[in-house]
Amino acid sequence: MLGKYKYQKQKIKDKTNPPGGFDPKPIPDAPPGYTIKFTFHRAENLPVADISTGASDPFITAHLSTSLLKRHKEDPDLCFRTRTVRRDLEPVWEEDWIVANVPASGFRLKCRLYDEDWPDHNDRLGNVTIYVHGLNESWQGYTEKVFDVKKRMGSKRAYLLKAGATALHSNVSMTPRLYVSAVMLGKSDPPHGQIYTVGPTYYFQHFSPMIGRMTGIKVNRDPEGPNAPNSEQAPTTEKEAKAAEKKAQKYDFQAIEIQLAGPVPPRLYHRFVEFRPIIGLLFQGAGLRGRLLNKALHHQHERIYNFDSSTDWGMFRPCSEEASLQLLKLAHFDEGYRVFTYIITLDGMLRFTETGKEFGIDLLSKHTMHSDAQIYIAISGEFYIRKKKHPKLSAAASSTKSPRSPEKGPYSNARPQHYQLIIDNDSGTYRPDKVVLPDLGEYLGRNFPGLEIVTLGCDDEDHQKRKEEQRELRKKSGQGLKMVLNRSPSSSSFSSSDLSELDEIERNEDAHKSKRERAWEFLEDPTRVKEAMSLSKSKSKSAEDGPSASQSNGAHVGGGGGGGGGGGITA
């Protein structure tokens, strides 16, 4: 009896204060580590993965693991992705990856080569695993060392074609080769105990015209073209101006990834909030339903942050005004009253999209989707850009020449000092603590000098009103289209901070389940088949008896739809 009482007491406590949010656990102590620069030079003799082009679209993902203790075992290893080289069997990347705090015990660098094949699954072309079992300041490293690519995990189809081609030429090898360098740069600066990316700083800009059309989001088609605002062929009449503006814009939804210069402040460390049991299943992939939910969430992340031929990639100098201007460009400066949802990973990857409640699209407004269901992240929330009415430039800033803005037209002479980045901790998924906002402001201020960083708590009423004003102005601009996608529990809608939606889903759980989930439940419990059949018969009988009283009085009941979004009742 006493045990049951304690269980109920703990259950009530967990409900009012669910696990998750800010985690004060410090980084484990460790001696000073070393800073290593990895360079991915090129690959040779890759197999043909795309039969239609007779080539491949290769890229590398590299995962670095060490013997350093992590704060929690769920913390991910460091990861790096190169850009994709199109239609090439001898790709050249020449991309650096500088990592700090690599311990003296060494490291393991696992490189996976893929052929990019959106929207299908990427074909793996092979692996290279590099082991270094000890480091010191005299470690020489290696330059453009050749590694044979292991084909065992590669695409069977690609290597079958490769085997057919090499059978005709006895002097041709089937084994691809990867050229990698690793150079010691010296001892790392504090804080120690956690490896992190120093540089380079770069960005990926992902495009999705289909989602852009659904949400009504338009972006500049070509800021350097004849329809650009600063073009010499600029229109003279109002009618021509409207036509030019229409031509200069296209529907496009954009998802942005920016690698910031580390380290991320140690206090920026948050776990997902387990305010419903289903949330824990989703993040941890526990149980049959948890695995299905987790897989669906990963699929949605890949759909938004998709790599294809339209993906833009670029680099910028770290912690410079060039970095600030690049962020402003990717966020479209203060144009269009945009509000962005963002997360920052533990290694300083900033991800954001222009989303929010005004669009009504669940899967795009979830921090769970942006984090790819990571259990721990640095911080999450929302932000928007605002232009200062009377920007004040310091004497040093006004005397020095600002780097040219990467944006054409009215923003060609823009300077970071003209803008504010208003950022908060408004995230129901991770519920970041506002006490760490000064750390966030300092971190972003270091990465984006010149740009004024304003950090505000999500409980600031004035700030919430201003965000609501931004959304209302966005609606009035005519660029918002309300639409609901993926309201099923098998989607990422569980990451919402809106508890009322979760309550509604849990009350009507059976009505929202997908066909796959119902099939699995029938396999687990065959007696449910009989229940479903009896329910179906009762529904058929009620349909034969005629319309209900409410229907005979003229009410029309809308259908639920394929996504479980729920129909409406209209008089």
C-alpha positions in Angstrom: 0.0 0.0 0.0 2.8 2.4 0.9 4.6 1.5 -2.3 1.5 2.3 -4.3 1.2 5.7 -2.5 4.8 6.6 -3.3 4.3 5.6 -7.0 1.2 7.8 -7.3 3.0 10.7 -5.6 5.9 10.4 -8.0 3.5 10.2 -10.9 1.8 13.5 -9.9 5.2 15.1 -9.4 6.4 14.0 -12.8 3.3 15.4 -14.4 3.7 18.8 -12.9 7.4 18.9 -13.4 8.2 16.4 -16.2 11.8 15.4 -16.8 13.8 17.4 -19.3 14.6 21.0 -20.0 17.8 22.7 -18.7 20.4 20.2 -17.5 23.1 21.7 -15.2 25.4 18.7 -15.4 28.9 20.0 -16.1 31.3 18.8 -18.8 33.5 16.0 -17.3 37.0 17.1 -16.4 39.7 16.2 -18.9 43.3 17.3 -19.5 44.0 19.7 -22.4 43.5 18.1 -25.8 44.8 18.8 -29.3 43.4 20.7 -32.3 43.4 18.6 -35.5 42.7 19.8 -39.0 41.2 17.1 -41.3 41.2 17.7 -45.0 39.1 15.6 -47.4 40.9 16.0 -50.7 39.4 13.8 -53.4 38.3 10.3 -54.3 39.1 8.1 -57.3 37.7 5.2 -59.1 34.2 5.5 -57.7 31.5 3.2 -59.1 28.6 4.4 -61.3 25.6 4.8 -59.1 23.3 6.7 -61.5 22.8 4.6 -64.7 21.0 7.5 -66.4 24.0 9.8 -66.2 26.8 7.2 -66.1 28.3 8.8 -63.1 27.7 9.5 -59.4 26.9 12.5 -57.2 29.4 11.7 -54.3 29.7 13.3 -50.9 31.3 12.3 -47.6 29.9 12.2 -44.0 32.6 11.9 -41.4 31.9 10.9 -37.7 34.6 11.5 -35.1 34.6 9.6 -31.9 37.1 9.6 -29.0 37.5 8.2 -25.5 36.4 11.4 -23.8 33.5 11.0 -21.3 30.2 12.5 -22.4 27.8 14.3 -20.1 25.2 11.7 -21.2 25.6 8.7 -23.4 22.9 10.1 -25.7 25.1 13.0 -26.8 26.0 12.5 -30.5 29.5 12.2 -31.9 30.8 15.1 -34.0 29.7 14.9 -37.6 30.8 16.7 -40.8 29.3 16.6 -44.3 31.0 17.8 -47.5 29.2 19.4 -50.3 28.0 17.1 -53.2 30.1 17.0 -56.4 27.7 16.5 -59.3 28.2 13.8 -62.0 31.8 12.8 -61.2 33.6 9.6 -60.5 36.8 11.4 -59.5 35.4 14.1 -57.2 37.5 16.8 -55.6 36.4 18.4 -52.4 39.4 20.0 -50.7 37.3 20.7 -47.6 38.8 21.2 -44.1 37.3 20.3 -40.8 39.1 21.7 -37.7 38.3 20.0 -34.4 39.5 21.0 -30.9 40.0 19.0 -27.7 40.9 15.7 -29.4 42.4 13.7 -26.4 45.9 12.3 -26.2 44.4 8.8 -26.4 43.6 9.3 -30.1 40.5 9.1 -32.2 38.5 7.2 -34.7 37.4 8.9 -37.9 34.7 7.0 -39.9 34.2 8.3 -43.4 31.2 7.1 -45.4 31.0 7.8 -49.1 27.5 8.2 -50.6 25.9 8.9 -53.9 23.2 11.6 -53.5 20.0 10.4 -54.9 17.1 12.6 -53.8 14.2 11.8 -53.4 15.3 8.1 -53.2 17.6 6.8 -50.6 21.3 7.7 -51.0 23.4 4.9 -52.3 26.4 4.1 -50.1 29.6 3.8 -52.1 31.8 2.4 -49.2 33.5 3.2 -45.9 36.9 4.3 -44.7 37.7 4.1 -41.0 40.9 5.8 -39.7 42.3 4.9 -36.3 44.9 6.9 -34.4 45.8 5.4 -31.1 47.9 8.2 -29.6 48.5 11.9 -29.9 51.2 14.3 -28.7 52.6 17.7 -29.8 55.2 15.9 -31.9 52.7 13.8 -33.8 53.4 14.3 -37.5 50.0 13.4 -38.9 49.8 12.6 -42.6 49.2 14.5 -45.8 47.0 13.3 -48.7 47.2 9.7 -47.4 45.5 7.2 -49.7 42.9 4.9 -48.1 41.2 2.0 -49.9 37.5 2.2 -49.6 35.8 -0.8 -48.2 33.2 -2.0 -50.6 31.4 -4.5 -48.4 28.8 -1.9 -47.2 28.5 -0.3 -50.7 25.6 -0.5 -53.1 25.4 -3.9 -54.6 24.0 -2.6 -57.8 26.7 0.0 -58.3 29.5 -2.5 -57.7 27.9 -5.1 -59.9 28.1 -2.5 -62.8 31.7 -1.8 -61.7 32.6 -5.5 -61.9 31.1 -5.8 -65.4 33.2 -2.8 -66.5 36.5 -4.1 -65.0 36.0 -7.6 -66.4 36.7 -6.2 -69.8 39.9 -4.5 -68.6 42.3 -6.6 -66.5 44.4 -3.7 -65.4 41.6 -1.7 -63.8 40.9 -2.0 -60.1 37.5 -2.3 -58.6 38.5 -0.6 -55.3 37.9 3.2 -54.9 40.4 5.3 -53.1 40.0 8.3 -50.7 42.6 10.9 -50.0 42.6 12.4 -46.5 45.0 14.6 -44.5 45.2 15.0 -40.7 47.5 17.7 -39.3 48.3 18.7 -35.7 47.7 22.4 -35.0 48.7 22.3 -31.4 47.1 22.2 -28.0 43.5 23.4 -27.7 42.3 26.4 -25.8 40.0 25.9 -22.8 37.3 24.8 -22.0 38.6 21.3 -22.2 36.7 18.0 -21.9 34.4 18.3 -25.0 35.4 18.1 -28.6 33.9 20.7 -30.9 34.1 22.2 -34.4 36.4 25.2 -34.6 35.8 25.7 -38.3 35.4 26.3 -41.1 32.1 28.2 -40.9 29.7 27.3 -43.7 26.1 27.1 -44.7 23.7 24.9 -46.6 20.5 26.4 -48.0 17.8 23.8 -48.8 14.9 24.6 -51.1 11.5 23.0 -51.5 9.2 24.7 -54.1 6.3 22.4 -53.3 6.2 23.3 -49.6 6.8 27.0 -50.6 3.7 26.9 -52.8 1.6 25.2 -50.0 2.7 27.8 -47.4 2.6 30.8 -49.8 6.2 31.6 -49.2 7.9 33.6 -52.0 11.6 34.5 -52.3 13.6 36.4 -54.8 14.1 34.4 -58.0 17.3 36.0 -59.1 18.7 39.0 -57.1 21.2 39.6 -59.9 18.8 39.4 -62.8 17.1 42.0 -64.9 14.1 42.1 -62.5 16.3 43.0 -59.5 15.3 46.2 -57.8 18.6 47.9 -58.6 18.7 46.7 -62.2 19.3 49.2 -65.0 16.2 47.8 -66.7 14.0 48.7 -63.7 10.3 49.4 -64.6 9.0 52.9 -64.8 5.2 52.5 -64.4 3.3 51.0 -61.5 1.9 48.3 -63.7 5.3 47.3 -64.9 6.6 47.4 -61.3 4.0 44.9 -60.2 4.7 42.6 -63.2 8.4 42.8 -62.5 7.9 42.0 -58.8 5.8 38.9 -59.8 8.5 37.8 -62.2 11.2 38.4 -59.7 9.7 36.1 -57.1 9.0 32.4 -56.9 7.4 30.0 -54.4 10.1 28.4 -52.4 10.4 27.2 -48.8 13.9 27.4 -47.4 15.6 25.5 -44.6 19.0 26.8 -43.4 21.9 25.2 -41.7 24.8 27.3 -40.5 27.9 25.9 -38.8 28.9 28.4 -36.1 32.4 28.6 -34.6 32.7 26.7 -31.4 32.7 26.1 -28.5 29.1 26.3 -27.6 28.8 27.7 -24.0 28.6 24.7 -21.5 25.4 26.0 -19.9 23.5 25.7 -23.2 22.5 22.1 -22.6 18.8 21.0 -22.7 17.0 17.7 -22.9 13.6 17.1 -24.5 10.7 17.5 -22.0 8.8 14.2 -21.5 5.4 15.8 -20.8 3.7 12.8 -22.3 4.8 9.1 -22.3 4.5 9.0 -26.1 7.2 11.8 -26.3 9.7 9.6 -24.6 8.9 6.7 -27.0 9.4 9.1 -30.0 12.8 10.4 -29.0 14.3 7.2 -27.7 12.8 4.9 -30.4 11.6 2.5 -27.7 9.0 -0.1 -28.5 7.3 -0.8 -31.8 5.3 2.4 -31.8 8.3 4.5 -30.7 10.4 3.1 -33.6 7.7 3.9 -36.1 7.3 7.5 -34.7 11.0 8.0 -34.6 11.4 6.8 -38.2 8.6 9.1 -39.4 10.2 12.0 -37.7 13.6 11.3 -39.3 11.9 11.1 -42.7 10.3 14.5 -42.1 13.7 16.0 -41.2 15.2 14.7 -44.3 12.3 16.0 -46.4 12.8 19.6 -45.1 16.6 19.5 -45.0 16.9 17.7 -48.3 20.1 17.7 -50.3 19.6 17.9 -54.1 20.9 19.7 -57.1 19.3 23.0 -55.9 20.9 23.0 -52.5 23.2 26.0 -52.1 26.5 25.8 -50.2 29.0 28.4 -49.2 31.7 29.4 -46.7 32.4 32.7 -44.9 35.0 34.0 -42.5 34.2 33.0 -38.9 33.3 35.6 -36.3 33.2 38.4 -38.9 30.8 41.0 -40.4 30.8 38.7 -43.4 29.2 36.1 -41.3 26.6 38.6 -40.0 25.7 39.7 -43.5 25.4 36.0 -44.6 23.0 35.3 -41.8 20.9 38.4 -42.7 20.8 37.3 -46.3 19.7 33.8 -45.4 17.0 35.3 -43.2 16.0 37.8 -45.9 17.0 40.8 -43.7 13.8 42.3 -42.3 11.8 41.6 -45.4 8.3 40.2 -45.1 7.8 40.2 -41.3 9.2 36.7 -41.0 9.4 34.7 -37.8 11.8 31.8 -37.7 11.9 28.6 -35.6 15.5 27.6 -34.7 17.6 25.1 -32.8 21.3 25.0 -32.1 23.0 21.6 -31.7 25.6 20.8 -29.2 28.3 21.3 -31.8 27.0 24.7 -32.9 24.9 23.9 -36.0 22.2 26.5 -36.3 19.1 25.3 -38.1 16.1 27.4 -38.9 13.1 27.7 -41.2 10.5 30.4 -41.6 7.7 28.7 -39.8 5.2 29.5 -37.1 1.6 29.0 -35.9 0.3 31.4 -38.5 1.0 28.8 -41.2 -0.8 26.0 -39.3 1.6 23.4 -40.7 2.6 21.2 -37.8 5.6 19.4 -39.1 7.4 22.6 -40.1 7.0 24.3 -36.8 8.4 21.7 -34.5 11.8 21.9 -32.8 11.8 18.1 -32.8 11.9 18.1 -36.6 14.7 20.6 -36.7 16.8 18.7 -34.2 16.2 15.4 -36.0 14.9 14.0 -32.7 18.1 14.6 -30.8 17.7 13.9 -27.1 20.0 16.7 -26.1 20.6 20.1 -27.9 22.1 23.4 -26.9 19.0 25.6 -27.2 15.9 26.2 -29.3 13.2 28.9 -29.8 12.2 31.6 -32.3 13.7 34.7 -33.7 13.1 37.5 -36.2 15.2 40.3 -37.7 14.3 43.9 -37.2 15.9 47.0 -38.8 16.9 49.8 -36.4 15.2 53.1 -36.9 18.2 55.1 -35.9 21.3 52.8 -36.0 24.3 54.0 -34.1 27.7 53.2 -35.5 30.8 53.2 -33.3 33.7 55.3 -34.4 35.6 52.1 -35.4 32.7 50.7 -37.4 32.1 54.0 -39.2 35.7 54.4 -40.2 36.3 50.9 -41.4 35.0 49.6 -44.8 32.2 47.1 -44.3 32.3 44.0 -46.4 29.9 44.1 -49.3 26.5 42.6 -48.6 25.9 39.4 -50.5 22.4 40.6 -51.3 21.6 42.8 -54.3 19.0 45.5 -54.6 17.9 47.6 -51.6 20.2 45.6 -49.3 23.4 46.0 -51.3 24.7 48.6 -48.9 23.3 46.9 -45.8 25.5 46.7 -42.7 25.0 44.4 -39.6 25.0 47.5 -37.4 21.6 48.5 -39.0 19.8 45.4 -37.7 18.7 43.6 -34.5 18.4 39.8 -34.1 15.5 39.3 -31.6 15.8 35.8 -30.3 14.0 33.9 -27.5 13.6 30.5 -25.8 10.1 29.8 -27.0 10.1 26.0 -27.4 7.8 23.6 -25.8 9.8 20.6 -26.9 13.0 21.4 -24.9 11.8 24.3 -22.7 15.1 26.2 -22.5 15.7 28.0 -19.2 15.8 31.8 -19.6 18.8 32.0 -17.2 21.0 30.8 -20.1 19.9 33.5 -22.5 22.9 35.8 -21.7 25.2 32.9 -22.6 23.3 32.6 -25.9 23.6 36.3 -26.6 27.3 36.2 -26.0 27.8 33.2 -28.2 25.8 34.7 -31.1 27.5 38.1 -30.6 30.9 36.5 -31.0 29.8 34.7 -34.2 27.9 37.6 -35.7 29.8 40.8 -34.8 28.1 44.1 -35.6 24.6 42.6 -35.4 22.8 43.6 -32.2 21.6 40.5 -30.4 18.6 40.9 -28.2 17.6 37.9 -26.0 14.2 37.8 -24.5 12.4 35.2 -22.4 9.3 33.5 -23.8 7.4 34.8 -20.8 8.0 38.4 -21.8 4.5 39.7 -22.7 5.7 42.6 -24.7 7.9 40.3 -26.8 5.0 37.9 -27.4 2.8 40.8 -28.6 5.5 42.0 -31.0 5.9 38.5 -32.4 2.1 38.3 -32.8 2.2 41.6 -34.6 4.9 40.2 -36.9 2.6 37.3 -37.7 -0.4 39.5 -38.3 1.6 41.7 -40.7 2.8 38.6 -42.4 -0.8 37.5 -43.0 -1.8 40.9 -44.3 1.0 40.8 -46.8 -0.8 37.9 -48.5 2.0 35.4 -48.2 0.5 33.1 -45.7 -1.7 30.1 -46.6 -3.3 28.1 -43.8 -3.0 24.4 -44.3 -2.7 21.4 -42.0 -0.4 18.5 -42.7 0.4 15.3 -40.7 -2.0 15.6 -37.8 -1.5 11.9 -37.2 0.3 10.7 -34.1 2.7 8.9 -36.4 4.0 12.3 -37.4 6.1 14.9 -35.6 3.0 16.6 -34.1 3.9 15.2 -30.7 6.8 17.7 -30.5 4.3 20.5 -30.2 4.3 22.7 -27.2 0.5 22.9 -27.5 -0.7 20.5 -24.8 -4.3 20.8 -25.9 -3.5 19.1 -29.2 -1.9 16.2 -27.4 -4.8 15.9 -25.0 -7.2 15.8 -28.0 -5.1 13.2 -29.8 -4.9 11.0 -26.7 -8.6 11.2 -26.1 -9.2 10.2 -29.8 -6.2 7.9 -30.1 -7.9 5.2 -32.1 -9.5 7.6 -34.6 -6.1 9.1 -35.5 -4.0 6.0 -35.8 -2.6 5.2 -39.2 -3.4 1.9 -41.1 0.1 0.7 -40.4 -0.2 1.2 -36.6 -3.6 -0.5 -36.6 -2.2 -3.5 -38.5 0.6 -3.8 -36.0 -1.9 -3.7 -33.1 -3.9 -6.5 -34.7 -0.8 -8.6 -35.0 0.0 -8.0 -31.3 -3.5 -8.7 -30.1 -5.6 -10.8 -32.6 -8.8 -10.3 -30.4 -8.9 -6.7 -31.7 -9.8 -8.0 -35.1 -13.1 -9.3 -33.8 -13.8 -6.0 -32.1 -13.1 -4.1 -35.2 -15.4 -6.3 -37.3 -18.3 -5.9 -34.8 -17.8 -2.2 -34.8 -17.9 -2.1 -38.6 -21.1 -4.1 -38.6 -22.8 -1.7 -36.1 -21.8 1.2 -38.2 -23.3 -0.4 -41.3 -26.5 -1.1 -39.5 -26.8 2.5 -38.3 -26.2 3.7 -41.8 -29.1 1.5 -43.1 -31.5 2.9 -40.5 -31.2 6.3 -42.1 -29.7 9.8 -41.3 -29.4 11.0 -37.8 -31.5 13.7 -36.3 -28.8 16.3 -36.7 -28.2 15.4 -40.4 -31.9 15.5 -41.2 -32.0 19.0 -39.8 -29.6 20.2 -42.4 -26.2 19.7 -40.8 -23.3 18.4 -42.9 -20.6 16.3 -41.3 -17.2 16.6 -43.0 -14.9 13.6 -43.5 -11.7 13.1 -41.6 -9.4 13.0 -44.6 -6.4 10.8 -45.2 -4.1 12.6 -42.7 -6.4 12.3 -39.8 -6.7 16.1 -39.8 -10.3 16.0 -38.7 -13.4 17.2 -40.6 -15.5 20.2 -39.8 -19.2 20.5 -39.0 -20.9 23.2 -41.0 -24.5 24.3 -40.8 
